[in-house]
Amino acid sequence: MRRRVVFRAEVFQEGELYVSLCPELGVSSFGEDVPTAQRSLQEAVEAFLEGCESLGTLDEVLEESGFVLEDGNWVSRRPISEELLVTSS
């Protein structure tokens, strides 16, 4: 049974390019603008998940990455708090 995977996408500008990241899976991509970077990330995540599926490790990878099954779909964890913290080194 094929399930949807709902994942978080973060986009950062680095120079002339936009870098997109799915932090839970450690998958990233890029594009010349935000929509292109998001589409590129979606394609990269799909390729990553297809590889996991072909190896028979998809459920294990998603669980270990913090995804949970909700109504038959894999959904990334939702933070209850997100802050930028500072420390000295």
Residue pairs with C-beta under 8 A, 6 or more apart in sequence:
1 72
3 69
3 72
3 73
3 74
4 73
4 74
5 45
5 49
5 62
5 67
5 73
5 74
6 73
6 74
6 75
6 76
7 22
7 24
7 25
7 45
7 67
7 76
8 22
8 23
8 24
8 76
9 20
9 21
9 22
9 38
9 41
9 42
10 20
10 21
10 22
10 23
11 18
11 19
11 20
11 21
11 34
11 37
11 38
12 18
12 19
12 20
12 21
13 19
14 30
16 32
17 30
17 31
17 32
17 37
18 30
18 31
18 32
18 33
18 34
18 36
18 37
19 28
19 29
19 30
19 37
20 28
20 29
20 30
20 31
20 37
20 38
20 40
20 41
21 27
21 28
21 41
22 28
22 41
22 45
24 65
24 66
24 67
24 76
24 77
25 45
25 48
25 61
25 65
27 41
27 44
27 45
27 48
28 41
28 44
29 37
29 40
29 41
29 43
29 44
30 37
30 40
31 37
31 38
31 39
31 40
49 58
52 58
52 61
52 62
62 74
65 76
66 76
66 77
67 74
67 75
67 76
67 77
68 74
68 75
68 77
69 75
